[in-house]
Amino acid sequence: MMQQLTFLTCVVFFFIAFAVLLLSMAIKIVREYQRLVVFRLGKCVGARGPGLVFLIPFIETTTWVDLRENFLEVPAQTTITKDNAPISVDFLIYWKVVDPVASVVQVQNFAGASQGIATTTLRAVIGDILLDDVLAQRERINTSLRTKLDEVTERWGIKVTAVEIREILPPRDVQEAMTRQMSAERSRRAVVTEAEGKKQAAIAVAEGEKQAAILRAEGERQARILQAEGYAQALQTIFNAAKGIDAKTMSLQYLETLKALGASPATKFVFPAEFTNLLKPFIGYAAETTESKSAG
């Protein structure tokens, strides 16, 4: 009795395990970024997903495909430029699956195939470019590599979205020459900048001196104008005052002059012939005064 119970327990357990196995083989949950490529008795019947997918156990087999963008790191490759300069280049390839069925059926190892294509394509692209252009036109090389790789991988259901060169290493002697060239270029720019600064400074000083000379000349001109106007106003004032002077006033001025002459220590005086004309008014005033006293 115990042996029969044990046998039945084993049979039930076997059937439960078999049923679980069948369910796990028949029901698949596919995420949004995944697809299932289904093969029925070895024949591809298409891709399924996302969501719940039902399969025929033991009849249908599947291959999982990830649709998310991925990258492939290509190790450093030594290539020869157009001017026969060896350089080492390493880069990244960004790609994504656009046709799940083709990515499974058309290529066995996409990473290895892509790396081989990338290596040969890189050598072809770099071989048509001079060393200076390789170092200066990295974006152009990226675009050329992406275009050529995309042409090849398109039949595999793969889209190359970008190619990014990470590092370009020329030979040591070329690096040293480039370092010397950059140093010379920086020195040249420094000399040019210094000369330009001196030129601008000299121009500024000359312009300042020019403006200062103009201001000084303008100041002197204004001063002379003011001085001339002052002289003119003084002469005008003297002229206006002289018009009001009569003969008596002039006579008084003559007397003052004679007093000054009399106070002088000199013993000899030289008078011009016209001096007698100056004395006539005094003689006339003296005669008038004498007649007035006689009449009184």
GIKA-V912936 format. One record per residue. N is the residue number from 0. RES is the residue in three letters. PHI is phi in whole degrees, -180 to 180 (* if undefined). PSI is psi in whole degrees, 0 to 359 (none if undefined). OMEGA is omega in whole degrees, 0 to 359 (999 if undefined). Layout:
N|RES|PHI|PSI|OMEGA ; N|RES|PHI|PSI|OMEGA
//
This chain:
0|MET|*|317|180 ; 1|MET|-67|324|180 ; 2|GLN|-67|320|178 ; 3|GLN|-64|320|181 ; 4|LEU|-66|320|179 ; 5|THR|-67|319|179 ; 6|PHE|-63|317|179 ; 7|LEU|-65|323|179 ; 8|THR|-64|319|179 ; 9|CYS|-66|321|179 ; 10|VAL|-65|315|179 ; 11|VAL|-62|316|179 ; 12|PHE|-62|320|179 ; 13|PHE|-64|316|180 ; 14|PHE|-66|323|179 ; 15|ILE|-66|317|179 ; 16|ALA|-65|320|179 ; 17|PHE|-64|320|179 ; 18|ALA|-65|318|177 ; 19|VAL|-62|319|178 ; 20|LEU|-63|318|179 ; 21|LEU|-64|317|179 ; 22|LEU|-64|319|180 ; 23|SER|-66|329|178 ; 24|MET|-83|334|185 ; 25|ALA|-92|334|185 ; 26|ILE|-118|126|177 ; 27|LYS|-128|142|175 ; 28|ILE|-108|115|184 ; 29|VAL|-104|126|179 ; 30|ARG|-76|168|184 ; 31|GLU|-60|323|183 ; 32|TYR|-91|12|181 ; 33|GLN|-121|159|172 ; 34|ARG|-140|152|175 ; 35|LEU|-109|120|174 ; 36|VAL|-91|117|189 ; 37|VAL|-101|133|176 ; 38|PHE|-117|124|178 ; 39|ARG|-108|109|183 ; 40|LEU|55|39|176 ; 41|GLY|90|351|181 ; 42|LYS|-101|132|180 ; 43|CYS|-72|126|180 ; 44|VAL|-111|10|175 ; 45|GLY|115|182|180 ; 46|ALA|-105|146|180 ; 47|ARG|-130|155|180 ; 48|GLY|114|169|1 ; 49|PRO|-84|173|180 ; 50|GLY|108|206|182 ; 51|LEU|-87|126|183 ; 52|VAL|-122|132|179 ; 53|PHE|-106|133|182 ; 54|LEU|-124|160|175 ; 55|ILE|-92|113|183 ; 56|PRO|-60|143|178 ; 57|PHE|66|350|179 ; 58|ILE|-103|318|182 ; 59|GLU|-110|132|174 ; 60|THR|-118|160|187 ; 61|THR|-132|158|171 ; 62|THR|-130|128|181 ; 63|TRP|-82|138|178 ; 64|VAL|-129|130|178 ; 65|ASP|-96|126|182 ; 66|LEU|-91|356|182 ; 67|ARG|-72|154|179 ; 68|GLU|-69|136|182 ; 69|ASN|-129|172|179 ; 70|PHE|-134|154|179 ; 71|LEU|-125|124|181 ; 72|GLU|-93|117|179 ; 73|VAL|-94|120|181 ; 74|PRO|-65|167|183 ; 75|ALA|-57|132|180 ; 76|GLN|-121|135|177 ; 77|THR|-90|121|181 ; 78|THR|-128|164|181 ; 79|ILE|-112|129|179 ; 80|THR|-78|177|181 ; 81|LYS|-64|329|179 ; 82|ASP|-97|27|172 ; 83|ASN|62|38|176 ; 84|ALA|-107|122|179 ; 85|PRO|-77|133|178 ; 86|ILE|-135|155|178 ; 87|SER|-108|127|184 ; 88|VAL|-130|132|170 ; 89|ASP|-128|148|186 ; 90|PHE|-153|172|179 ; 91|LEU|-117|143|175 ; 92|ILE|-115|123|177 ; 93|TYR|-101|129|185 ; 94|TRP|-145|163|175 ; 95|LYS|-150|154|180 ; 96|VAL|-83|126|176 ; 97|VAL|-110|342|178 ; 98|ASP|-134|97|184 ; 99|PRO|-59|319|183 ; 100|VAL|-64|313|180 ; 101|ALA|-65|324|181 ; 102|SER|-66|337|178 ; 103|VAL|-95|319|187 ; 104|VAL|-82|322|190 ; 105|GLN|-87|339|182 ; 106|VAL|-142|141|182 ; 107|GLN|-88|313|181 ; 108|ASN|-129|95|185 ; 109|PHE|-64|319|183 ; 110|ALA|-61|312|180 ; 111|GLY|-67|318|179 ; 112|ALA|-65|319|180 ; 113|SER|-66|321|179 ; 114|GLN|-64|319|178 ; 115|GLY|-64|316|178 ; 116|ILE|-63|319|181 ; 117|ALA|-64|320|181 ; 118|THR|-65|311|180 ; 119|THR|-67|322|179 ; 120|THR|-66|320|178 ; 121|LEU|-60|316|181 ; 122|ARG|-66|325|179 ; 123|ALA|-69|320|182 ; 124|VAL|-70|312|182 ; 125|ILE|-65|327|181 ; 126|GLY|-65|344|179 ; 127|ASP|-100|7|185 ; 128|ILE|-126|140|175 ; 129|LEU|-71|161|182 ; 130|LEU|-60|314|180 ; 131|ASP|-62|323|179 ; 132|ASP|-72|328|177 ; 133|VAL|-62|318|181 ; 134|LEU|-75|333|185 ; 135|ALA|-100|339|186 ; 136|GLN|-118|55|181 ; 137|ARG|-64|321|181 ; 138|GLU|-64|322|178 ; 139|ARG|-64|319|179 ; 140|ILE|-66|319|178 ; 141|ASN|-58|315|181 ; 142|THR|-65|318|180 ; 143|SER|-64|316|179 ; 144|LEU|-63|315|181 ; 145|ARG|-62|317|181 ; 146|THR|-63|314|182 ; 147|LYS|-69|321|178 ; 148|LEU|-67|321|181 ; 149|ASP|-65|326|177 ; 150|GLU|-63|325|182 ; 151|VAL|-81|315|186 ; 152|THR|-77|349|181 ; 153|GLU|-61|324|180 ; 154|ARG|-73|347|177 ; 155|TRP|-93|1|183 ; 156|GLY|77|23|182 ; 157|ILE|-115|137|177 ; 158|LYS|-112|119|175 ; 159|VAL|-82|111|185 ; 160|THR|-86|330|181 ; 161|ALA|-163|153|172 ; 162|VAL|-130|126|183 ; 163|GLU|-125|118|175 ; 164|ILE|-76|126|181 ; 165|ARG|-90|320|185 ; 166|GLU|-153|139|174 ; 167|ILE|-124|118|183 ; 168|LEU|-116|108|174 ; 169|PRO|-77|171|178 ; 170|PRO|-61|160|184 ; 171|ARG|-60|317|181 ; 172|ASP|-65|325|177 ; 173|VAL|-68|320|177 ; 174|GLN|-62|317|179 ; 175|GLU|-64|318|178 ; 176|ALA|-63|319|178 ; 177|MET|-65|322|178 ; 178|THR|-63|315|177 ; 179|ARG|-63|320|179 ; 180|GLN|-63|316|179 ; 181|MET|-66|322|177 ; 182|SER|-64|317|178 ; 183|ALA|-64|321|180 ; 184|GLU|-65|319|178 ; 185|ARG|-65|321|178 ; 186|SER|-64|318|179 ; 187|ARG|-62|316|179 ; 188|ARG|-64|323|178 ; 189|ALA|-64|316|179 ; 190|VAL|-64|316|179 ; 191|VAL|-62|318|180 ; 192|THR|-64|318|179 ; 193|GLU|-64|316|179 ; 194|ALA|-63|319|179 ; 195|GLU|-65|321|177 ; 196|GLY|-63|315|178 ; 197|LYS|-62|320|179 ; 198|LYS|-61|312|180 ; 199|GLN|-64|322|179 ; 200|ALA|-65|316|179 ; 201|ALA|-63|319|178 ; 202|ILE|-63|318|181 ; 203|ALA|-65|318|179 ; 204|VAL|-64|315|179 ; 205|ALA|-63|319|179 ; 206|GLU|-65|320|178 ; 207|GLY|-64|316|178 ; 208|GLU|-63|321|178 ; 209|LYS|-62|313|180 ; 210|GLN|-64|321|179 ; 211|ALA|-64|317|179 ; 212|ALA|-62|319|179 ; 213|ILE|-63|318|180 ; 214|LEU|-66|320|178 ; 215|ARG|-64|315|179 ; 216|ALA|-62|320|179 ; 217|GLU|-65|321|178 ; 218|GLY|-65|316|178 ; 219|GLU|-63|319|179 ; 220|ARG|-62|316|179 ; 221|GLN|-64|322|180 ; 222|ALA|-65|316|179 ; 223|ARG|-64|321|179 ; 224|ILE|-63|316|179 ; 225|LEU|-65|321|179 ; 226|GLN|-64|316|179 ; 227|ALA|-63|320|178 ; 228|GLU|-64|324|178 ; 229|GLY|-65|317|177 ; 230|TYR|-62|317|181 ; 231|ALA|-62|316|180 ; 232|GLN|-65|323|179 ; 233|ALA|-66|316|179 ; 234|LEU|-64|320|179 ; 235|GLN|-63|320|179 ; 236|THR|-65|317|179 ; 237|ILE|-64|320|180 ; 238|PHE|-64|318|179 ; 239|ASN|-65|321|179 ; 240|ALA|-70|323|182 ; 241|ALA|-68|331|179 ; 242|LYS|-66|335|181 ; 243|GLY|-92|2|182 ; 244|ILE|-86|128|178 ; 245|ASP|-99|185|184 ; 246|ALA|-68|323|181 ; 247|LYS|-65|319|179 ; 248|THR|-62|318|178 ; 249|MET|-64|324|180 ; 250|SER|-64|319|178 ; 251|LEU|-62|322|177 ; 252|GLN|-65|322|177 ; 253|TYR|-64|319|179 ; 254|LEU|-62|319|178 ; 255|GLU|-62|323|179 ; 256|THR|-66|318|178 ; 257|LEU|-64|322|177 ; 258|LYS|-62|318|180 ; 259|ALA|-65|323|177 ; 260|LEU|-67|321|180 ; 261|GLY|-67|329|179 ; 262|ALA|-78|351|182 ; 263|SER|-74|143|179 ; 264|PRO|-72|354|182 ; 265|ALA|-68|149|182 ; 266|THR|-105|348|180 ; 267|LYS|-127|138|179 ; 268|PHE|-130|141|179 ; 269|VAL|-113|119|181 ; 270|PHE|-111|138|177 ; 271|PRO|-71|163|183 ; 272|ALA|-64|332|181 ; 273|GLU|-73|355|184 ; 274|PHE|-68|332|180 ; 275|THR|-66|328|177 ; 276|ASN|-65|331|178 ; 277|LEU|-72|333|183 ; 278|LEU|-85|344|182 ; 279|LYS|-58|319|179 ; 280|PRO|-62|323|181 ; 281|PHE|-69|321|179 ; 282|ILE|-64|319|180 ; 283|GLY|-66|320|179 ; 284|TYR|-65|323|180 ; 285|ALA|-68|321|179 ; 286|ALA|-65|318|180 ; 287|GLU|-63|323|182 ; 288|THR|-69|320|180 ; 289|THR|-66|316|179 ; 290|GLU|-62|323|181 ; 291|SER|-66|320|180 ; 292|LYS|-69|322|180 ; 293|SER|-65|320|182 ; 294|ALA|-67|331|180 ; 295|GLY|-77|none|999
//
